[in-house]
């Protein structure tokens, strides 16, 4: 379902920011086991809590635009520094559908917050969504595959 793909993109945008920061500024985000609370609003609101591993290898994947298998994202405007971040760009799916993204947030080595506005068209109808993500590092050891705690 297209809505689920969009929600997956929204949730991953929050996790995408953490590894991006690790590359942009040495030692700002520590790899490990992370928990994030992701809220997406597109007509209705949905909140998910998830735990997942952020590895050093994830940094290159995410910064090269491979946020997930459904979208390729490009951020021509990207500012990361002094505990703040800002991204502006587009994500395109395999069918060529485009979503415009503007995201902003704050970070530290063990936590970050991110909020984003998304806009695009589906079947010629303009759609807009907002998302927010709050993540914190919960451990050194990765415990396997991502786990949905609730949502």
DRENTINU-568370 format. One line per field, with one value per residue (C-alpha): y, x, z; residue number from 1. Coordinates in nm, 2 decimals. Example, Ala and Ser with C-alpha at 12.3 -4.5 7.8 and 13.67 -1.06 7.14 Angstrom:
! DRENTINU-568370
north	(-0.45, -0.11)
east	(1.23, 1.37)
up	(0.78, 0.71)
num	(1, 2)
! end
This chain:
! DRENTINU-568370
north	(0.00, 0.34, 0.50, 0.23, 0.31, 0.68, 0.61, 0.38, 0.67, 0.91, 0.68, 0.62, 0.98, 1.01, 0.73, 0.86, 1.17, 0.99, 0.82, 1.13, 1.32, 1.06, 1.13, 1.50, 1.56, 1.30, 1.13, 1.32, 1.01, 0.68, 0.36, 0.10, 0.00, 0.29, 0.35, 0.59, 0.72, 0.82, 1.01, 1.06, 1.27, 1.24, 1.28, 1.05, 1.03, 0.72, 0.67, 0.38, 0.30, 0.10, -0.03, -0.08, -0.10, 0.19, 0.06, 0.24, 0.08, 0.24, 0.58, 0.53, 0.36, 0.64, 0.93, 0.78, 0.81, 0.45, 0.53, 0.22, 0.01, 0.22, 0.57, 0.74, 1.07, 1.37, 1.66, 1.96, 2.17, 2.00, 2.18, 1.99, 2.14, 2.28, 2.03, 2.13, 1.98, 2.09, 1.89, 2.00, 1.79, 1.52, 1.15, 0.96, 0.61, 0.34, 0.47, 0.82, 0.97, 1.25, 1.37, 1.70, 1.70, 1.97, 1.85, 2.01, 1.89, 1.87, 1.60, 1.48, 1.17, 0.97, 1.14, 1.34, 1.49, 1.55, 1.70, 1.71, 1.84, 1.63, 1.72, 1.56, 1.43, 1.10, 1.04, 1.42, 1.50, 1.72, 1.55, 1.68, 1.50, 1.59, 1.37, 1.38, 1.15, 1.14, 0.89, 0.78, 0.54, 0.25, 0.03, -0.06, -0.40, -0.44, -0.70, -0.82, -0.70, -0.39, -0.44, -0.26, -0.20, -0.05, 0.11)
east	(0.00, 0.14, 0.06, 0.27, 0.56, 0.53, 0.51, 0.82, 1.01, 0.90, 1.02, 1.35, 1.41, 1.45, 1.70, 1.87, 1.98, 2.18, 2.43, 2.45, 2.57, 2.84, 3.00, 2.96, 3.11, 3.34, 3.20, 2.87, 2.64, 2.75, 2.66, 2.47, 2.12, 1.88, 1.51, 1.30, 0.95, 0.82, 0.49, 0.35, 0.05, -0.11, -0.49, -0.46, -0.18, 0.03, 0.29, 0.55, 0.82, 1.10, 1.45, 1.71, 2.09, 2.29, 2.62, 2.92, 2.83, 2.48, 2.64, 2.76, 2.43, 2.21, 2.43, 2.44, 2.06, 1.97, 1.74, 1.53, 1.46, 1.15, 1.31, 1.63, 1.68, 1.89, 1.95, 2.11, 2.06, 2.22, 2.35, 2.48, 2.68, 2.67, 2.40, 2.16, 2.06, 1.87, 1.79, 1.60, 1.56, 1.35, 1.29, 1.18, 1.04, 1.10, 0.80, 0.93, 0.69, 0.86, 0.82, 0.97, 1.13, 1.23, 1.36, 1.52, 1.63, 1.89, 2.14, 2.40, 2.61, 2.33, 2.00, 1.84, 1.51, 1.39, 1.08, 0.99, 0.74, 0.67, 0.47, 0.40, 0.12, -0.05, -0.26, -0.24, -0.38, -0.15, -0.07, 0.12, 0.25, 0.44, 0.66, 0.86, 1.12, 1.28, 1.56, 1.80, 2.08, 1.98, 2.29, 2.63, 2.53, 2.29, 2.03, 1.95, 1.67, 1.47, 1.19, 0.86, 0.78, 0.44, 0.26)
up	(0.00, -0.10, 0.25, 0.42, 0.19, 0.27, 0.64, 0.61, 0.43, 0.70, 0.98, 0.81, 0.76, 1.13, 1.15, 0.83, 1.01, 1.28, 1.05, 0.83, 1.13, 1.21, 0.87, 0.87, 1.21, 1.37, 1.68, 1.70, 1.68, 1.84, 1.65, 1.85, 1.94, 1.90, 1.99, 1.80, 1.84, 1.49, 1.43, 1.08, 0.99, 0.65, 0.69, 1.00, 1.25, 1.32, 1.59, 1.59, 1.84, 1.70, 1.80, 1.54, 1.49, 1.35, 1.23, 1.08, 0.74, 0.76, 0.72, 0.36, 0.26, 0.39, 0.27, -0.08, -0.10, -0.02, 0.27, 0.17, -0.13, -0.23, -0.25, -0.37, -0.19, -0.28, -0.04, -0.23, 0.09, 0.39, 0.70, 1.00, 1.29, 1.64, 1.74, 1.47, 1.13, 0.82, 0.51, 0.20, -0.11, -0.29, -0.27, -0.58, -0.59, -0.86, -1.06, -1.06, -0.81, -0.62, -0.26, -0.15, 0.19, 0.43, 0.77, 1.07, 1.41, 1.69, 1.78, 2.04, 2.05, 2.21, 2.10, 1.82, 1.72, 1.37, 1.22, 0.85, 0.61, 0.30, -0.01, -0.34, -0.57, -0.59, -0.89, -0.96, -0.62, -0.40, -0.07, 0.23, 0.54, 0.85, 1.06, 1.38, 1.52, 1.86, 1.90, 2.17, 2.19, 2.42, 2.41, 2.27, 2.13, 1.84, 1.91, 1.56, 1.32, 1.38, 1.64, 1.65, 2.01, 1.94, 1.65)
num	(1, 2, 3, 4, 5, 6, 7, 8, 9, 10, 11, 12, 13, 14, 15, 16, 17, 18, 19, 20, 21, 22, 23, 24, 25, 26, 27, 28, 29, 30, 31, 32, 33, 34, 35, 36, 37, 38, 39, 40, 41, 42, 43, 44, 45, 46, 47, 48, 49, 50, 51, 52, 53, 54, 55, 56, 57, 58, 59, 60, 61, 62, 63, 64, 65, 66, 67, 68, 69, 70, 71, 72, 73, 74, 75, 76, 77, 78, 79, 80, 81, 82, 83, 84, 85, 86, 87, 88, 89, 90, 91, 92, 93, 94, 95, 96, 97, 98, 99, 100, 101, 102, 103, 104, 105, 106, 107, 108, 109, 110, 111, 112, 113, 114, 115, 116, 117, 118, 119, 120, 121, 122, 123, 124, 125, 126, 127, 128, 129, 130, 131, 132, 133, 134, 135, 136, 137, 138, 139, 140, 141, 142, 143, 144, 145, 146, 147, 148, 149, 150, 151)
! end
